Amino acid sequence: MVGTIAVIAALLALLAWFFWPTADVSPAARRTEVDDQAELEQAEREVQEAPDEETVRDWGPGVQKPPI
């Protein structure tokens, strides 16, 4: 009986630890977010500064490369 209660308590503690919310983001994740933001800002500048729609290069996931 006591062993069963101890196992249940240990499982509940493990689940609580696993699902406990954290606000701490790893430094690697922060660097990726900053890099992504810089890349997005560069792409936005390219689109805004383009003289017409034909000169804007389309890039990103799922975009086919133009024929060489």
Contacts in CASP RR format, 6 or more apart in sequence:
PFRMAT RR
TARGET T0000
AUTHOR 0000-0000-0000
METHOD contacts of the structure
MODEL  1
MVGTIAVIAALLALLAWFFWPTADVSPAARRTEVDDQAELEQAEREVQEA
PDEETVRDWGPGVQKPPI
43 59 0 8 1.000
46 56 0 8 1.000
46 57 0 8 1.000
47 56 0 8 1.000
50 56 0 8 1.000
END
